[in-house]
């Protein structure tokens, strides 16, 4: 698997709870490494790297500059899916809808918030 140019790593209070949530949405959670004391997890979507989750206190220890940054900090992420309508229908009952389906520049977008306050926008996969 090839890692993307930018690999998001989200600080979360409970790594397993975050993985459980994302697995309900069709993601696969993998261990981030061989260290049993390190709770970094890699999340795949449709077999491709999507993001990492890491316990917030460990992330703050790793990068002290993040010491005072709250979980769910400002920003958003986008998840590109093969079948937008089917995926949104599948996950709608499992998520907190932040902004319902809208069309922007000819592309449908659906926003939800995960349990830690991160905003995810779902879009149809595009060829650039």
Residue frames relative to the residue before (quaternion, step in Angstrom):
aa qw qx qy qz dx dy dz
X 1.0000 0.0000 0.0000 0.0000 0.00 0.00 0.00
X 0.3078 -0.7517 0.5597 0.1642 3.54 -0.89 0.95
X 0.3865 -0.7128 0.5361 0.2348 3.58 -0.86 0.96
X 0.4932 -0.6609 0.4710 0.3132 3.60 -1.06 0.69
X 0.6801 -0.4834 0.3564 0.4205 3.56 -1.29 0.22
X 0.7657 0.1419 -0.0949 0.6201 3.59 1.08 -0.69
X 0.1094 -0.8063 0.5810 0.0197 3.56 -0.78 1.07
X 0.2528 -0.7937 0.5297 0.1595 3.62 -0.22 1.17
X 0.0738 -0.7517 0.6545 0.0326 3.53 -1.12 0.81
X 0.1641 -0.8192 0.5472 0.0502 3.57 -0.43 1.25
X 0.3395 -0.7077 0.5823 0.2117 3.55 -0.97 0.89
X 0.0145 0.8050 -0.5898 0.0628 3.59 -0.78 1.07
X 0.5477 -0.6328 0.4244 0.3457 3.62 -1.05 0.61
X 0.7947 0.1173 -0.0314 0.5948 3.60 1.06 -0.73
X 0.3374 -0.7858 0.4851 0.1825 3.55 -0.23 1.30
X 0.6706 0.4975 -0.3158 0.4506 3.60 0.87 -0.88
X 0.6386 0.5141 -0.3347 0.4646 3.62 0.97 -0.78
X 0.6335 0.5161 -0.3333 0.4704 3.60 1.00 -0.77
X 0.6564 0.5003 -0.3120 0.4706 3.60 0.93 -0.88
X 0.6314 0.5330 -0.3338 0.4537 3.60 0.95 -0.85
X 0.6453 0.5224 -0.3134 0.4610 3.59 0.95 -0.89
X 0.7189 0.4500 -0.2637 0.4595 3.58 0.72 -1.05
X 0.6076 0.5455 -0.3617 0.4499 3.61 1.08 -0.60
X 0.6068 0.5416 -0.3524 0.4629 3.62 1.09 -0.61
X 0.7016 0.4576 -0.2542 0.4835 3.57 1.18 -0.59
X 0.6733 -0.5304 0.2851 0.4291 3.58 1.27 0.23
X 0.5054 0.6286 -0.4336 0.4019 3.60 1.26 0.16
X 0.2734 -0.7066 0.6199 0.2040 3.55 -1.35 0.29
X 0.2336 -0.7784 0.5707 0.1177 3.59 -0.84 1.01
X 0.0806 -0.7818 0.6182 0.0099 3.54 -0.96 0.99
X 0.5642 -0.5531 0.4584 0.4070 3.60 -1.17 0.38
X 0.4540 -0.7037 0.4803 0.2606 3.55 -1.09 0.69
X 0.8060 -0.0405 0.0519 0.5882 3.57 1.21 -0.40
X 0.6708 -0.5234 0.3669 0.3760 3.55 -1.33 -0.18
X 0.5759 0.6056 -0.3702 0.4056 3.62 1.24 -0.27
X 0.3785 -0.7565 0.4914 0.2073 3.61 -0.49 1.20
X 0.6670 0.4959 -0.3037 0.4658 3.62 1.17 -0.49
X 0.6337 0.5023 -0.3178 0.4951 3.58 1.28 -0.15
X 0.1789 -0.8370 0.5099 0.0865 3.58 -0.46 1.15
X 0.2657 0.7481 -0.5500 0.2593 3.60 1.12 0.60
X 0.0420 -0.7953 0.6047 -0.0006 3.58 -0.88 0.96
X 0.2935 -0.7250 0.6003 0.1672 3.55 -1.12 0.76
X 0.1572 -0.7837 0.5964 0.0740 3.54 -0.92 0.95
X 0.1838 -0.7686 0.6084 0.0727 3.53 -0.91 1.06
X 0.1043 -0.7494 0.6458 0.1026 3.54 -1.22 0.50
X 0.8256 -0.0678 -0.0323 0.5592 3.54 -0.65 1.22
X 0.7352 -0.4623 0.2123 0.4479 3.54 0.98 0.97
X 0.6698 0.4694 -0.2965 0.4931 3.58 1.28 -0.04
X 0.6080 -0.5509 0.4254 0.3820 3.56 -1.15 0.64
X 0.1101 -0.7934 0.5961 0.0555 3.58 -0.97 0.89
X 0.7559 -0.2550 0.2228 0.5603 3.59 0.77 -1.06
X 0.3344 -0.6885 0.5915 0.2537 3.51 -1.38 0.00
X 0.1448 -0.7402 0.6418 0.1384 3.56 -1.28 0.43
X 0.0494 -0.7908 0.6080 -0.0508 3.53 -1.06 0.88
X 0.5445 -0.6190 0.4392 0.3570 3.59 -0.89 0.85
X 0.5519 -0.6738 0.3830 0.3078 3.56 -0.77 1.10
X 0.6713 0.4921 -0.3289 0.4462 3.63 0.88 -0.79
X 0.6352 0.5102 -0.3311 0.4760 3.61 1.09 -0.65
X 0.6407 0.5181 -0.3209 0.4670 3.56 1.02 -0.79
X 0.6545 0.5022 -0.3132 0.4704 3.59 1.00 -0.78
X 0.6275 0.5092 -0.3331 0.4858 3.60 1.10 -0.66
X 0.6570 0.5259 -0.3010 0.4485 3.56 1.00 -0.89
X 0.7922 0.0910 -0.0152 0.6033 3.58 0.98 -0.93
X 0.2542 -0.8285 0.4787 0.1409 3.59 0.18 1.25
X 0.5397 0.6146 -0.4159 0.3975 3.62 1.15 -0.40
X 0.6675 0.4954 -0.2901 0.4742 3.62 1.23 -0.44
X 0.2939 0.8248 -0.4554 0.1611 3.57 1.35 -0.03
X 0.8083 0.2723 -0.1281 0.5061 3.61 0.82 -0.94
X 0.4656 0.6752 -0.4520 0.3507 3.60 1.23 0.18
X 0.3771 -0.7441 0.4982 0.2365 3.61 -0.71 1.00
X 0.5696 -0.5399 0.4881 0.3819 3.54 -1.27 0.47
X 0.7863 0.2512 -0.2126 0.5230 3.59 -0.99 0.83
X 0.1593 0.8338 -0.5118 0.1321 3.56 1.17 0.64
X 0.7265 -0.4583 0.3094 0.4079 3.55 -1.30 0.36
X 0.5785 0.5574 -0.4478 0.3925 3.55 -0.95 0.91
X 0.1563 -0.7676 0.6093 0.1231 3.55 -1.32 0.01
X 0.2743 -0.7326 0.6042 0.1515 3.50 -1.33 0.37
X 0.2594 -0.7589 0.5744 0.1639 3.56 -1.19 0.51
X 0.1769 -0.7543 0.6277 0.0761 3.53 -1.09 0.88
X 0.1849 -0.7876 0.5818 0.0840 3.59 -0.60 1.16
X 0.0854 -0.8135 0.5751 -0.0077 3.57 -0.75 1.10
X 0.5951 -0.5933 0.4153 0.3483 3.58 -1.24 0.50
X 0.7986 0.1209 -0.0417 0.5882 3.61 0.93 -0.89
X 0.3163 -0.8029 0.4785 0.1624 3.55 0.04 1.35
X 0.7115 0.4757 -0.2852 0.4315 3.59 0.63 -1.10
X 0.6741 0.4933 -0.3002 0.4606 3.60 0.87 -0.92
X 0.6697 0.5000 -0.3114 0.4521 3.60 0.92 -0.86
X 0.6537 0.5043 -0.3213 0.4638 3.60 0.90 -0.88
X 0.6348 0.5219 -0.3309 0.4638 3.61 0.97 -0.80
X 0.6597 0.5246 -0.3008 0.4462 3.58 0.98 -0.88
X 0.7889 0.3626 -0.1930 0.4571 3.61 0.78 -0.97
X 0.4566 0.7255 -0.4406 0.2666 3.62 1.14 -0.48
X 0.7235 0.4231 -0.2904 0.4617 3.68 0.77 -0.81
X 0.6715 0.5228 -0.2851 0.4410 3.61 1.25 -0.29
X 0.7520 0.3857 -0.1772 0.5043 3.57 1.24 -0.35
X 0.4498 -0.6064 0.5656 0.3319 3.51 -1.39 0.13
X 0.3148 -0.7669 0.5324 0.1710 3.56 -0.48 1.23
X 0.2463 -0.7742 0.5719 0.1138 3.55 -0.80 1.09
X 0.7571 -0.0836 0.0825 0.6427 3.56 1.04 -0.86
X 0.3950 -0.7458 0.4859 0.2274 3.54 -0.62 1.16
X 0.7600 -0.3955 0.2613 0.4447 3.53 -1.35 0.27
X 0.0732 0.7591 -0.6420 0.0783 3.51 -0.97 1.00
X 0.3376 -0.7159 0.5629 0.2380 3.54 -1.23 0.26
X 0.0007 -0.7833 0.6195 -0.0510 3.54 -0.87 1.05
X 0.8365 -0.0586 -0.0128 0.5446 3.57 -0.67 1.13
X 0.7220 -0.4648 0.2371 0.4544 3.56 1.00 0.87
X 0.6692 0.4643 -0.2985 0.4975 3.59 1.26 0.11
X 0.3943 -0.7008 0.5433 0.2415 3.57 -0.96 0.93
X 0.0278 -0.7750 0.6313 -0.0051 3.56 -1.11 0.81
X 0.0662 -0.7625 0.6435 0.0090 3.56 -1.12 0.80
X 0.1400 -0.8123 0.5634 0.0555 3.60 -0.74 1.04
X 0.0292 0.7666 -0.6415 0.0046 3.53 -1.11 0.79
X 0.3603 -0.7004 0.5746 0.2226 3.53 -1.33 0.36
X 0.3578 -0.7190 0.5469 0.2365 3.56 -0.92 0.88
X 0.7194 -0.4719 0.2803 0.4256 3.63 -1.21 0.23
X 0.7019 0.4502 -0.2735 0.4794 3.61 1.21 -0.33
X 0.6350 -0.5762 0.3137 0.4079 3.58 1.26 0.20
X 0.4952 0.6382 -0.4496 0.3811 3.60 1.22 0.12
X 0.3024 -0.7496 0.5643 0.1679 3.58 -0.96 0.90
X 0.0966 -0.7797 0.6184 0.0155 3.54 -0.89 1.08
X 0.1764 -0.7618 0.6156 0.0975 3.55 -0.92 0.95
X 0.2294 -0.7650 0.5884 0.1263 3.58 -0.81 1.01
X 0.0079 0.7901 -0.6112 0.0450 3.57 -0.93 0.98
X 0.5523 -0.5569 0.4902 0.3801 3.55 -1.32 0.23
X 0.5355 -0.6057 0.4717 0.3519 3.61 -1.01 0.78
X 0.1517 -0.7839 0.6003 0.0467 3.54 -1.03 0.90
X 0.3052 -0.6884 0.6151 0.2338 3.54 -1.25 0.44
X 0.2097 -0.8044 0.5474 0.0970 3.57 -0.69 1.08
